[in-house]
Amino acid sequence: MTGNRLLDELPAPAQRSLAKSLMSLPAGAIVLQPGERIAQALFPTTAVCSVVIQLDSGDKAETATVGHDGFIGVPLVLGATVSDAAAIVQLAGDAYRVAPKALLDLCREHEAFRRALFGYSAFRLHLASRTLACNSFHSIVQRMARWLLLLHDRIGRADFRLTHESLAAMLAATRPRVSQAAARLKAEGIVHYTRGVIRILDRQRLEAAACECYRQTRRLYPVP
């Protein structure tokens, strides 16, 4: 098994052929630039990336959190070669790199893999729409709880290094609002944070603090 949910749909020989394409992604690396040709698809195993829309003002908003459940480069399987979004590594780790032509060849040759890719691509459309509604109508505490749960689902551990600046960008909020939300979750004993490290102390209460967007997203596309 590769450690990526989608690549695991490939037969064993095809999985083995990808072994040499495993690469390390450092935190903060920009692996996809908006308006540029998509040079590769990335299938994270232990890394977590954020797909973000960036405005001319420099403001950013996340549209998807991508870990071992998905891949960077969805436009490739939808017939496009250029992305309107950027992708940034939030948590360092590993990912498989697959060239666009090789990706499309694998799609043609392996039906289960093709179905998995299109299913995930449909989920990403849902996630972008859901994130827009969530950022528009739910409180910053609810949105932060949702985002931390999405991250926790994809890394399988309770602590991760995140700055308030990166949280603000991902939640489309100001840093003071993010700091207030984090302070509230900390005061209630749900999370602990210090020196840029956030630790989830009570997953059950964090789920209760999140909006319905988390539960509906997980129901549509469960992450083991």
Residue frames relative to the residue before (quaternion, step in Angstrom):
aa qw qx qy qz dx dy dz
M 1.0000 0.0000 0.0000 0.0000 0.00 0.00 0.00
T 0.4571 -0.7210 0.4607 0.2428 3.55 -1.05 0.77
G 0.4794 -0.6442 0.4645 0.3735 3.57 1.08 -0.64
N 0.6677 0.3972 -0.3040 0.5513 3.57 1.31 0.03
R 0.5412 -0.6815 0.3949 0.2944 3.55 -0.72 1.10
L 0.7029 0.4642 -0.2711 0.4659 3.59 0.95 -0.83
L 0.6721 0.4869 -0.3009 0.4697 3.58 0.89 -0.89
D 0.5991 0.5778 -0.3582 0.4229 3.58 1.15 -0.55
E 0.5740 0.5771 -0.3754 0.4433 3.59 1.28 -0.17
L 0.5623 0.5881 -0.3878 0.4331 3.58 1.27 -0.21
P 0.5441 -0.5831 0.4666 0.3824 3.61 -1.14 0.47
A 0.7084 -0.5053 0.3003 0.3908 3.55 -1.21 0.58
P 0.6568 0.5047 -0.3495 0.4379 3.67 0.82 -0.79
A 0.6581 0.4983 -0.3133 0.4695 3.59 0.98 -0.80
Q 0.6188 0.5312 -0.3427 0.4663 3.59 1.05 -0.71
R 0.6683 0.5064 -0.3077 0.4497 3.58 0.90 -0.90
S 0.6256 0.5572 -0.3420 0.4257 3.58 1.07 -0.68
L 0.6690 0.5042 -0.2943 0.4600 3.58 1.21 -0.41
A 0.3960 0.7754 -0.4441 0.2115 3.57 1.28 -0.26
K 0.7127 0.4668 -0.2677 0.4500 3.59 0.90 -0.90
S 0.6380 0.5506 -0.3309 0.4246 3.59 1.22 -0.24
L 0.4473 0.6794 -0.4652 0.3492 3.61 1.26 0.10
M 0.0045 0.8132 -0.5793 0.0561 3.57 -0.79 1.03
S 0.4478 -0.6670 0.5261 0.2789 3.56 -1.27 0.43
L 0.1680 -0.7761 0.6031 0.0763 3.56 -1.02 0.88
P 0.2865 -0.7705 0.5418 0.1755 3.62 -0.61 1.06
A 0.5886 -0.5711 0.4315 0.3758 3.58 -1.12 0.60
G 0.7837 0.3161 -0.2548 0.4702 3.53 -1.01 0.89
A 0.5113 0.6508 -0.4287 0.3623 3.60 1.21 -0.23
I 0.2993 -0.7182 0.5991 0.1889 3.56 -1.06 0.80
V 0.1208 -0.8452 0.5200 0.0229 3.57 -0.33 1.25
L 0.7645 0.1504 -0.1261 0.6140 3.57 1.29 -0.05
Q 0.1760 -0.7914 0.5812 0.0697 3.55 -0.83 1.04
P 0.4763 -0.6700 0.4780 0.3094 3.61 -0.91 0.80
G 0.8058 0.2876 -0.2208 0.4681 3.54 -1.08 0.79
E 0.6597 0.4759 -0.3155 0.4887 3.59 1.25 -0.03
R 0.6101 -0.5461 0.4241 0.3869 3.54 -1.22 0.49
I 0.4252 -0.6942 0.5200 0.2587 3.57 -0.96 0.88
A 0.2364 -0.8273 0.4998 0.1000 3.54 -0.36 1.27
Q 0.8083 0.0205 0.0259 0.5879 3.58 1.18 -0.48
A 0.3326 -0.6681 0.6153 0.2540 3.52 -1.30 0.41
L 0.1820 -0.7838 0.5874 0.0865 3.56 -1.01 0.82
F 0.1256 -0.7820 0.6096 0.0320 3.55 -0.88 1.04
P 0.2423 -0.8126 0.5091 0.1473 3.61 -0.04 1.23
T 0.2166 -0.7279 0.6315 0.1563 3.52 -1.26 0.55
T 0.8098 0.0782 -0.0223 0.5811 3.58 0.80 -1.02
A 0.5819 0.5617 -0.3789 0.4498 3.62 1.22 -0.27
V 0.1570 -0.7432 0.6363 0.1348 3.55 -1.31 0.36
C 0.1154 -0.8055 0.5809 0.0195 3.56 -0.82 1.06
S 0.2680 -0.7245 0.6077 0.1843 3.53 -1.30 0.44
V 0.2484 -0.7187 0.6296 0.1592 3.54 -0.99 0.89
V 0.0004 0.8378 -0.5414 0.0713 3.57 -0.55 1.16
I 0.3122 -0.6815 0.6285 0.2076 3.49 -1.33 0.56
Q 0.1170 -0.7984 0.5890 0.0448 3.56 -0.83 1.00
L 0.3162 -0.7551 0.5511 0.1619 3.54 -0.91 1.01
D 0.6822 -0.4788 0.3527 0.4254 3.58 -1.29 0.26
S 0.6188 0.5646 -0.3295 0.4356 3.57 1.18 -0.59
G 0.5425 -0.6026 0.4093 0.4184 3.56 1.24 -0.42
D 0.5076 0.6394 -0.4253 0.3906 3.57 1.25 -0.22
K 0.1649 -0.7865 0.5916 0.0655 3.55 -1.12 0.79
A 0.0284 -0.7632 0.6441 0.0427 3.53 -1.28 0.47
E 0.3951 -0.7326 0.5063 0.2254 3.56 -0.86 0.96
T 0.1835 -0.7751 0.5936 0.1150 3.56 -1.09 0.74
A 0.8070 0.0269 -0.0159 0.5897 3.62 1.21 -0.30
T 0.2238 -0.7112 0.6491 0.1510 3.51 -1.26 0.67
V 0.0850 -0.8353 0.5428 -0.0192 3.59 -0.54 1.19
G 0.0510 0.7829 -0.6171 0.0600 3.54 -0.78 1.09
H 0.8303 -0.1879 0.1509 0.5026 3.55 -1.04 -0.79
D 0.5818 0.5995 -0.3576 0.4174 3.57 1.33 -0.13
G 0.8341 0.1921 -0.0504 0.5146 3.60 1.13 -0.43
F 0.3650 -0.7164 0.5406 0.2477 3.54 -1.18 -0.61
I 0.4084 -0.6523 0.5813 0.2643 3.51 -1.36 0.42
G 0.6826 0.4546 -0.3466 0.4553 3.57 -0.80 1.04
V 0.1816 0.8294 -0.5084 0.1437 3.58 1.18 0.55
P 0.6176 0.5641 -0.3818 0.3931 3.67 0.87 -0.72
L 0.5754 0.6186 -0.3795 0.3772 3.60 1.09 -0.62
V 0.7304 0.4101 -0.2487 0.4863 3.60 0.91 -0.84
L 0.6561 0.4746 -0.3126 0.4965 3.58 1.30 -0.06
G 0.6515 -0.5686 0.2991 0.4034 3.56 1.27 0.32
A 0.6173 0.5284 -0.3562 0.4613 3.60 1.24 0.15
T 0.2784 -0.7663 0.5556 0.1630 3.57 -1.19 0.47
V 0.7139 0.3628 -0.2243 0.5554 3.58 1.32 -0.14
S 0.2681 -0.7637 0.5690 0.1455 3.58 -1.03 0.81
D 0.3447 -0.7193 0.5567 0.2320 3.57 -1.12 0.63
A 0.6862 0.4436 -0.2666 0.5112 3.58 1.30 -0.02
A 0.3841 -0.6665 0.5787 0.2707 3.52 -1.35 0.28
A 0.1870 -0.7455 0.6210 0.1537 3.54 -1.30 0.29
I 0.0839 -0.8056 0.5861 -0.0226 3.55 -0.76 1.13
V 0.4226 -0.6876 0.5273 0.2658 3.58 -0.98 0.82
Q 0.2382 -0.7843 0.5611 0.1157 3.57 -0.62 1.16
L 0.7887 0.0927 -0.0256 0.6073 3.56 0.93 -0.94
A 0.4725 -0.7002 0.4606 0.2725 3.56 -0.72 1.08
G 0.2896 0.7401 -0.5729 0.2004 3.54 -1.16 0.64
D 0.6300 -0.5502 0.4078 0.3660 3.53 -1.29 -0.35
A 0.0014 -0.7692 0.6390 0.0006 3.53 -1.31 0.48
Y 0.4174 -0.6632 0.5570 0.2752 3.54 -1.24 0.53
R 0.2443 -0.7516 0.5985 0.1311 3.55 -1.03 0.88
V 0.0100 -0.7963 0.6037 -0.0369 3.58 -0.81 1.05
A 0.4214 -0.7076 0.5089 0.2505 3.58 -0.77 1.04
P 0.6481 -0.5540 0.3494 0.3885 3.62 -1.08 0.67
K 0.6756 0.4836 -0.3102 0.4620 3.61 0.83 -0.89
A 0.6511 0.5086 -0.3199 0.4636 3.58 0.95 -0.84
L 0.6189 0.5470 -0.3384 0.4509 3.59 1.05 -0.75
L 0.6936 0.4670 -0.2779 0.4729 3.57 0.86 -0.96
D 0.6077 0.5399 -0.3496 0.4658 3.59 1.09 -0.65
L 0.6538 0.5040 -0.3098 0.4718 3.59 0.96 -0.86
C 0.6160 0.5477 -0.3343 0.4570 3.58 1.08 -0.72
R 0.6886 0.4838 -0.2812 0.4613 3.55 0.90 -0.91
E 0.7327 0.4676 -0.2367 0.4341 3.57 0.96 -0.87
H 0.8016 0.2449 -0.0954 0.5370 3.60 1.10 -0.65
E 0.3472 -0.7909 0.4690 0.1845 3.55 -0.23 1.31
A 0.6538 0.5212 -0.3345 0.4347 3.60 0.88 -0.87
F 0.6431 0.5110 -0.3122 0.4773 3.56 1.03 -0.79
R 0.6408 0.5262 -0.3211 0.4575 3.57 0.96 -0.87
R 0.6549 0.5027 -0.3145 0.4684 3.59 0.92 -0.87
A 0.6501 0.5232 -0.3177 0.4503 3.57 0.97 -0.84
L 0.6595 0.5120 -0.3091 0.4553 3.58 0.95 -0.85
F 0.6915 0.4614 -0.2868 0.4761 3.57 0.89 -0.88
G 0.6139 0.5358 -0.3477 0.4638 3.57 1.08 -0.64
Y 0.6658 0.4834 -0.3029 0.4810 3.57 0.96 -0.84
S 0.6298 0.5359 -0.3376 0.4496 3.60 0.99 -0.78
A 0.6359 0.5079 -0.3254 0.4814 3.60 1.03 -0.74
F 0.6268 0.5336 -0.3302 0.4620 3.57 1.04 -0.78
R 0.6460 0.5305 -0.3292 0.4391 3.59 0.97 -0.80
L 0.6042 0.5331 -0.3547 0.4743 3.59 1.09 -0.62
H 0.6287 0.5174 -0.3201 0.4842 3.57 1.02 -0.83
L 0.6770 0.5203 -0.3022 0.4239 3.57 0.84 -1.00
A 0.6432 0.5170 -0.3243 0.4625 3.58 0.98 -0.81
S 0.6692 0.4906 -0.2976 0.4722 3.59 0.94 -0.88
R 0.6591 0.5116 -0.3016 0.4614 3.55 0.96 -0.88
T 0.6468 0.5223 -0.3201 0.4543 3.58 1.00 -0.82
L 0.6151 0.5418 -0.3403 0.4608 3.58 1.03 -0.76
A 0.6803 0.4735 -0.2894 0.4788 3.60 0.85 -0.95
C 0.6439 0.5374 -0.3221 0.4392 3.57 0.96 -0.89
N 0.6903 0.4767 -0.2826 0.4651 3.59 0.85 -0.94
S 0.6668 0.5198 -0.2976 0.4433 3.57 1.15 -0.59
F 0.8427 0.2639 -0.0729 0.4637 3.57 0.91 -0.90
H 0.7186 0.4428 -0.2687 0.4641 3.61 1.10 -0.40
S 0.5996 -0.5982 0.4023 0.3475 3.53 -1.17 0.64
I 0.6386 -0.5370 0.3876 0.3918 3.55 -1.24 0.42
V 0.6133 0.5368 -0.3524 0.4600 3.61 1.07 -0.64
Q 0.6524 0.5056 -0.3107 0.4715 3.59 0.93 -0.87
R 0.6839 0.4948 -0.2852 0.4540 3.57 0.92 -0.92
M 0.6410 0.5064 -0.3299 0.4731 3.56 1.02 -0.74
A 0.6359 0.5217 -0.3297 0.4633 3.58 0.95 -0.85
R 0.6402 0.5265 -0.3172 0.4609 3.59 0.95 -0.87
W 0.6959 0.4830 -0.2867 0.4474 3.57 0.82 -0.98
L 0.6430 0.5117 -0.3269 0.4668 3.60 0.98 -0.77
L 0.6363 0.5169 -0.3273 0.4699 3.59 1.06 -0.70
L 0.6301 0.5240 -0.3338 0.4658 3.59 0.98 -0.80
L 0.6574 0.5024 -0.3028 0.4729 3.56 1.01 -0.84
H 0.6495 0.5276 -0.3100 0.4512 3.57 0.93 -0.94
D 0.6274 0.5469 -0.3332 0.4431 3.59 0.98 -0.81
R 0.7589 0.4324 -0.2023 0.4429 3.55 0.99 -0.85
I 0.7462 0.3531 -0.2410 0.5104 3.61 1.18 -0.19
G 0.3663 -0.7881 0.4446 0.2169 3.57 1.23 -0.28
R 0.6940 0.3639 -0.3116 0.5374 3.58 1.16 0.42
A 0.5465 -0.6899 0.3963 0.2613 3.54 -1.16 0.63
D 0.7524 0.3395 -0.2193 0.5201 3.61 1.17 -0.17
F 0.0732 0.7885 -0.6060 0.0755 3.54 -1.05 0.77
R 0.4682 -0.6833 0.4990 0.2549 3.53 -1.19 0.70
L 0.1768 0.7685 -0.5900 0.1734 3.55 -0.61 1.21
T 0.2948 -0.7344 0.5788 0.1970 3.56 -0.96 0.80
H 0.6012 -0.5513 0.4243 0.3933 3.56 -1.23 0.38
E 0.5819 0.5774 -0.3734 0.4342 3.59 1.15 -0.56
S 0.6922 0.4578 -0.2908 0.4761 3.58 0.87 -0.90
L 0.6163 0.5339 -0.3450 0.4649 3.59 1.05 -0.70
A 0.6417 0.5294 -0.3272 0.4482 3.58 0.95 -0.85
A 0.6598 0.5031 -0.3109 0.4636 3.57 0.96 -0.86
M 0.6905 0.4861 -0.2911 0.4496 3.58 0.89 -0.89
L 0.7419 0.4016 -0.2206 0.4894 3.59 1.08 -0.71
A 0.3850 -0.7337 0.4742 0.2977 3.59 1.29 0.05
A 0.5359 0.5908 -0.4034 0.4484 3.54 0.94 0.97
T 0.5611 -0.5796 0.4569 0.3747 3.56 -1.27 0.24
R 0.6295 -0.5489 0.3855 0.3922 3.57 -1.18 0.48
P 0.6362 0.5225 -0.3628 0.4366 3.69 0.88 -0.72
R 0.6536 0.5024 -0.3254 0.4631 3.61 0.97 -0.77
V 0.6341 0.5176 -0.3249 0.4736 3.57 1.03 -0.78
S 0.6457 0.5208 -0.3176 0.4593 3.59 0.96 -0.86
Q 0.6502 0.5088 -0.3162 0.4673 3.59 0.98 -0.80
A 0.6596 0.5012 -0.3127 0.4646 3.59 0.96 -0.84
A 0.6521 0.5057 -0.3151 0.4688 3.58 0.96 -0.86
A 0.6398 0.5277 -0.3229 0.4561 3.58 1.02 -0.82
R 0.6495 0.5144 -0.3225 0.4576 3.58 1.01 -0.76
L 0.6648 0.4879 -0.3048 0.4766 3.60 0.92 -0.87
K 0.6369 0.5147 -0.3224 0.4750 3.57 1.09 -0.68
A 0.6589 0.5202 -0.3093 0.4468 3.60 0.92 -0.91
E 0.6987 0.4506 -0.2650 0.4885 3.57 1.12 -0.66
G 0.5151 -0.6835 0.3966 0.3321 3.59 1.28 0.10
I 0.4463 0.6984 -0.4479 0.3354 3.56 1.22 0.42
V 0.7809 0.0470 -0.0230 0.6225 3.57 1.07 -0.76
H 0.1896 -0.7210 0.6426 0.1770 3.51 -1.38 0.13
Y 0.0328 0.8013 -0.5974 0.0050 3.56 -0.97 0.70
T 0.1291 0.7608 -0.6281 0.1000 3.53 -1.17 0.74
R 0.8604 0.0252 -0.0438 0.5071 3.55 -1.01 0.88
G 0.7470 -0.4412 0.2209 0.4455 3.55 0.87 0.98
V 0.6307 0.4902 -0.3468 0.4915 3.59 1.24 0.18
I 0.1329 -0.7773 0.6128 0.0512 3.56 -0.85 1.05
R 0.0787 -0.7844 0.6148 0.0232 3.55 -0.95 0.94
I 0.3341 -0.7176 0.5753 0.2061 3.57 -0.89 0.95
L 0.2114 -0.8038 0.5492 0.0871 3.54 -0.67 1.14
D 0.8046 0.1000 -0.0101 0.5853 3.58 1.04 -0.77
R 0.2592 -0.8058 0.5168 0.1281 3.57 0.00 1.33
Q 0.6492 0.5386 -0.3303 0.4235 3.61 0.89 -0.87
R 0.6980 0.4434 -0.2747 0.4907 3.60 0.91 -0.87
L 0.5912 0.5462 -0.3744 0.4604 3.60 1.13 -0.51
E 0.6313 0.5145 -0.3286 0.4783 3.59 1.03 -0.73
A 0.6499 0.5120 -0.3190 0.4624 3.58 1.02 -0.77
A 0.6691 0.5018 -0.2964 0.4610 3.58 1.10 -0.66
A 0.6160 0.5640 -0.3440 0.4291 3.58 1.19 -0.49
C 0.5350 -0.6084 0.4772 0.3405 3.55 -1.27 0.43
E 0.6989 -0.4774 0.3291 0.4187 3.57 -1.30 0.13
C 0.4923 0.6760 -0.4264 0.3448 3.59 1.25 -0.34
Y 0.6380 0.5220 -0.3424 0.4508 3.59 0.98 -0.75
R 0.6907 0.4853 -0.2933 0.4488 3.57 0.80 -0.98
Q 0.6705 0.4896 -0.3101 0.4632 3.60 0.94 -0.79
T 0.6385 0.5177 -0.3244 0.4681 3.57 1.03 -0.74
R 0.6782 0.4816 -0.2943 0.4707 3.58 0.90 -0.88
R 0.6242 0.5371 -0.3394 0.4546 3.59 1.06 -0.69
L 0.6800 0.4926 -0.2854 0.4621 3.57 1.01 -0.83
Y 0.8058 0.0520 0.0190 0.5895 3.57 0.98 -0.86
P 0.1444 -0.8301 0.5321 0.0828 3.61 0.31 1.20
V 0.1987 -0.7553 0.6142 0.1131 3.55 -1.04 0.83
P 0.4275 -0.7275 0.4662 0.2658 3.59 -0.57 1.11
